[in-house]
Amino acid sequence: MTRDYIGPKYTALFPFIFTIFHFVLFCNLIGLIPSSSTPTVEIIITLAAAVTLLAGILLLGFMTHRSELFAAFIPSGTPFGLIPLMILLELLAYVTRTLSLGLRLAVNMITGHILAKVVIGFIWAMAVGHSWLLFIIAITLITLFISLEILIAYLQAYIFTFITCLTLKDIVTPLA
């Protein structure tokens, strides 16, 4: 992912991307443990992670390109008079992307885990005290539903990492 989306020059960022992916993945998976809560359900945690990532990416871009970093915020062919407005709009786009990154993760985890607990509760209530066939069907459905939740936890970690990589590419390689 690092080589494909950011570029081969920045493969040194692989441990950083790897850590982000696994942090989000394990935070998502913690919520699948009975009687526990997912840290990524808290909007403040996901927004703080996204804002911290954006600040770090902007700092890395500034350290790499200094004043040339503003080229990332100016589309090619922009008339001179519109440059301040374009910089403002591009900064707004990065802030919006960051907020969306944090909110998307939190909202998907909240809805996924609430849905999982409700559906699993209904399935279990249907099966307990009835026939063995209903019990086996319920266990099979619960297993399938938990498998789906694991897949969703993985996909959300991938999406968070993917958008981080795209933001890194935009900032770290503005002149490429």
N, C-alpha and C positions, 0 to 999 in steps of 0.2 A: 504494500500500500504506500509506503514511504517513497520508494523508488518510482512507482507508477504515477502517483498524484503530485508529489512535491518535486521530484527530480533526482537523478542519480547523484548529483552533487551534494544532496542533503540527506544521504543515508545515515549520517551520524545522528539524525533525529529519531532513528528507529527505536532506541530504548524509551524515549519520551512517548512516542505514539503507542508502543507496546504497553507501557505503564498506564496510560490513559484508558486504553481498551480494557485491560484486565481490572482496573479499579472500578470502572462503570459496570462491567460484567459481574464481578463479585458482589458489588453493592446491589445489583438487580437480583441476583440469585439468593441473597440473604433473606429476602422477603418470601421465598418459597418454603422456608423452614417454618413449621407450625408455631404459632404464638409469637412470631417475630414481625418486625417491620423493616421495610426496605429503606435504606438511607436516601435513595434517589426519589422517594415519594415526597420528601420535603423539598418544596420549591426553593427555599432559601439555599439549600445545599447545591442543587443543580445550577441555579443562577450564579451562585458564588464560584462554582467550578468553571462555568462558561465565561464569566467576566474575568476571572483570574487567568484563564487560558488566553483570552483576547489581549489582556494587558501584557502577558508574557510574549505573545506573538508580536505585538506592536513594538515591544522593547527589543526583541530579537531583530526585527526588521530595521529598527532605528540603529542598532549596533552594527548591522550589516551594511546598510546603505546610507546612513546619516540623512542629509537633507534630500537625497534622491528618493527617499521613501514616499514623498508626496506624489511621485510619478504613478504609484499604485492607485492613487485616488483621482487621477485625471485621465479620462479616456483619450485616446489618440485623436487628433483633429479637433479638439475643443478650442473654440475661439478664446482669445486672451481675456476678454471681458467676462466670460462665464466661468473662468477657472476657480474663483473663490466659491461660487455657488456649487460647482461640481465637486469640489473638495468637501464641502458641507454635506451634500447629498450622499457622497460615497461613504463618509464617516457615519452618517445616519443609517446607511445600508449595513455597515459592519456592526453597528450597535443593535440594529433590528435582528440581524442574523444571530448575534450572540444571545439576545433575549429568546429568540425562537429556539435556539439550541438547548438552552436550559429548561424552558417551559415544555418543549416537546417531550423531553425525557421524563420529566416529573409527571406530566399529564398521562402519558402512555403507561407509566408504571402504576399510577394511582388507579386508573380505570381497569387495567389488566388484573391487578391483584384483587380489587373489589369484585370484579366479575368472577374471577376464579373462586374466591371464597363463597360467594353466593351460589354459584352453580354446583360447586363441590358439596356445599351444605345441603342443597336440594337433592342431589344424587344420593348422598349418604342417608338422608332422612327417608328417602324412598326405599332404600334397600334394607335398612336395619329392621330386624324383626319379621321380615318376610321370607320368601323362599331363597334357597341357595342360588338359584338361577338369577334372580334379581341382584343378589349380592355380588355374584361374579360379573354380571353386566355393569354394575355400579363401579366395581374396582377397575374394570377395563376402561370405562369412561373417565374415571378420575385419573388413571395413568395417562390416557391420551391428552386430557386437559392439562395435566402438569407438564407433559412433554411439549405441548404448545406454548405454555408459559416460559419454559426454558428457552425455546426457540425465540420467543419475543424478547426475552432478556438479552440473548445474544445479538439479535438484530438491532436493538436499541443501542447497545454498546458499539456495534459496528457503525451505525448511523452517526452517533456522537463523534466517534473517531474520524469518520469520513469527512464530516463537515469541518472538524478541526484541521484535517489535512488540507482541505480546500482553502481555508482561511490562511493557513501557513503558506501555501503556494502563492496566494495573492499578495501576501505581504513580503515574504522572504525573496521571491523572485519577481519583483515588479518590472524589471527592465529586460527580462528574458523573452 
